[in-house]
Amino acid sequence: MVWFMSVNQLHIYKFLCCILQELLVMACVATVNS
């Protein structure tokens, strides 16, 4: 159960990192376009 929880947390962190990267890319594109 503890192992499953740690894997689940890793999955969530990976998901959050992906979202942050998307936001950074969008911010860069917006800066370049303006």
N, C-alpha and C positions, 0 to 999 in steps of 0.2 A: 504493500500500500504506500509506504514512504517512497519507494522507488518510482511508483506511478506518479506520485505528486511532484517529484523532482523533474520528471520527464515532462509533465504537464506544464510546469513553470517555465522550463526551457522553451517549450513550444510558444508560450505566451510572450516571452522575451523576444523570440525570433520574429513573431508577428508584429510586436511593437517596433522593432528595429526596421522592419520593412515599411511600416507606416511613416516613421521618421524620415527614412530615405526618400519616400515619395514626396513628403512635404518639402524637404530640402531641394529636390529637383524642381518642384513646382515653383518654389521661391526663386530659384536661380533663373528659370525660364521667364518668370514675371519681371525680374530685374533686367534681364537682357532685352526683353520686348519693349520695355518702357523707355 
